Amino acid sequence: MSNQPDPFDEIVDAETDRDPDLAVIEAGSRALRAQAGSLQGDPVPARPADPEVDKALRAVEADLATRWGETKLEPSVARISALMDVLGEPQRAYPSIHITGTNGKTSTARMIESLLGAFDLRTGRYTSPHVQSVTERISLDGAAIDAVRFIETYNDIKPYIEMVDSQQEFRLSFFEVLTGMAYAAFADAPVDVAVVEVGMGGSWDATNVIDGSVAVITPIDLDHTDRLGETPAEIAVEKAGVIKQGATVILAQQPVDAAQVMLKKAVEADATVAREGMEFGVVAREVAVGGQLVTLRGLGGEYDEIFLPLYGAHQAHNAAVALAAVEAFFGIGSEQARRLDMDTIRKAFASVASPGRLEVVRRSPTVVLDAAHNPAGARAAADGITESFGFSRLIGVVGASGDKDVRGFLEAFEPIFAEVVITQNSSHRSMDADELAAVAVEVFGDDRVVVEPRLDDALEAAITLAEEESEFAGAGVLVTGSVITVGEARLLLGKG
């Protein structure tokens, strides 16, 4: 991994007077070292317990690692279309809900999945990137596909992948192969409905060989501007590609110029549009222990006293979008008075989890993980932390990717971080800690910035800062900046 410090160097044993809970980080660091060899810069997968299965999974990962990673793109659906053709169009075997947007896609997908499952539908969910294991990207009935089935799916379609590779100018990419695997696994299950999150954009994204009867557009903001455009309107043009003829579009609150693009596309596709704040939305919300209590207005009526075990106003809005998407899937329109069964809706939302999204992984001091990686995500996370936790002092641990707007990201957190520990993860995409620290010093000032290139050292430093003075008994730590950073922190903190 080029010139970055090796995060798997030998761990120095703790001194006897150190916080005993920090031994968890040491154990996680040793585990991270033992499981080194992450795929395409993603977090180290949680390994299967069976050595033979682990060996086979590593072989699949090694094969996938020879392909273009997710940051190298040739905008076209030609290759994935060719793969679907030779596989017999598995993506046509089930209806689908297609989700795009800038932030909130994965949480919304998980909520949709939970709601559909509560109504006894067998679901397939495809999301990216993963937090810790590549198998997380493909889920059946709300659980990540097991390693054996992941391996079997890859081996089943591998001859067809090689056939397409031989006929195309470029080989299928890492993401295209995984997309093909997901669609094949869903057809084989079989599922009643697939919930599919785009990888990037929409029009030329590999997932866009499905004809989603429901297209969900979560909030659009600036991200991947080098590929998607430099304004919300330009980005919306690409993302509008998921709107198919005659579909129902569930449109979250958007910048005006982005909304105009989406509405124009919907008219062209003769699609029905439901807009947050008009046809559906959040009626009320209040902070509750372990999450929030919300009242949602759906397409078929109002749903009250819903406990959502996730933090932040943005998650309440994601819940409203998810509910409307499921109503649309079942054919409940705003002109109808009836609504979905209230008890089922409450049960479904109460069971939702979204790892790495304002997720509490440790107490005394409290450590929260959030995979925000752009300014909009950072603002939502900062608001959620402020509203739900009431820390007397908050220490940030930030490891970001080099292709992000790190200044805008850090500026969003500056009002709530007392100090920030700058670090980096094991990905080749990770921004050098010293380079990131230079930006952080400009935002926070030199006296509020600590640099620890190794993530295990950064976590230890942040926890120590949160504990060091009795007056900060209510101090906490927020780890953020990248899904990869969050995934590795989860493992280091014993959550792998």
Buried (B, 14 or more C-beta within 10 A) or exposed (E): EEEBBEBBEEBEEBEEEEBEBBEBBBBBBBBBBEBEEBBBBBBBBBBBEEEEBBEBBBEBBEBBBEBBBBBEBEEBBEBBBBBBEBBEEBBBBBBBBBBBBBBBBBBBBBBBBBBBBBBEBBBBBBBBBBBBBBBBBBBBEBEBBEBBBBBBBBEBBBEBBEBBBEEBEBBBBBBBBBBBBBBBBBBBBEBBBBBBBBBBBBBBBBBBBBBBBBBBBBBBBBBBBEBBBEBBBBBBBBBBBBBBEEBBBBBBBBBEBBBBBBBEBBEEBEBBBBBBBEBBBBBEBEBBEEBBBBBBBBBBBEBEEBBBBBBBBBBBBBBBBBBBBBBBBBEBEBEEEEBBEBEEBBBBBBBBEBBBBBBBBBEEBBBBBBBBBBBBBBBBBBBBBBBBBEBEBBBBBBBBBBBBBBEBBBBBBBEBBBBBBBBBBBBBBBBBBEBBBEBBBEBBEEEBBBBBBBBBBBBBBBBBBBBEEEEBEBBBBBBBBBBBBBBBBBBBBBBB
